[in-house]
Amino acid sequence: MKRLSQQGFTFLELIISLTIVALIVLAVNAALTIGLQAADKGQGRGSENQRARAALSLINRQLKSAYPLALQTEKGIAVYFAGRRDELNFVATTARPEVGGLEKVTYFIRQQRGQRSLWLRTSAPTLPADILNDREGGLWQETEILPDIDGITWEYLRQLPTQNRQEWVDRWDGKEERQLPLAVRLSWRARLGELPFEWHVEVPLTVRFPQTEMLAPAQAGGRSGRRGRRGAPGGDGR
């Protein structure tokens, strides 16, 4: 009987064993929780990176299709391209088959519920009269491109006329420059998880100077009236 009683567990030993098992269970549960949280953060960051790459691809494609639309103003021929540090407006060839031709493209910042986002507005058809009067086309839509950004900056590459060098500027007015910039650079900062993340993209513009011979006589202020009577493009006053 004495031998059998020595093979059993005392109450203290049982408490110690249960405590050790509970600590092991807690440690395993904590490890699983940390692993799942890390997986969720990694998946979320991967999704955000994928969306950022899609936005970069869209911006790159639209800037490469930018078109120097010539406009006749009171000060002479101008090009529609208005760029600031936080907003960009230009004309590009549209990718929407139901519209065709050109569309007006605007990238702007919108703040909602304490968060800032980059938005895209496209409108078509793009007519010189609409642009001169700051009107949108009949078909327009707005899309959020980059949500929850900390900051964004547009810059424009200029060729200095008196020096053989180039410089980046934070403003571009096509009415003054009468051409498109050499390139456009976009930099933005977004918070992904616990750390901020920066993106940069530079897009060269291939077509920079307007085709002034395509101006309609009605837009050219009557300078080409004789051409209009000959049936030049736009001679019907459209």
Secondary structure, DSSP 4 states (H G I P E B T S, - for coil): -HHHHHTS--HHHHHHHHHHHHHHHHHHHHHHHHHHHHHHHHHHHHHHHHHHHHHHHHHHHHHHTB---EEEETTEEEE-EEE-SS-EEEEEE---TTT-SEEEEEEEEEEETTEEEEEEEEEES--HHHHHTT---SEEEEEEEEEEEEEEEEEEEEE-SSSS-EEEES-EEHHHH-S--SEEEEEEEEEETTEEEEEEEEEE-S--S--GGG--TTTTTTTTHHHHHTT-TTTT--
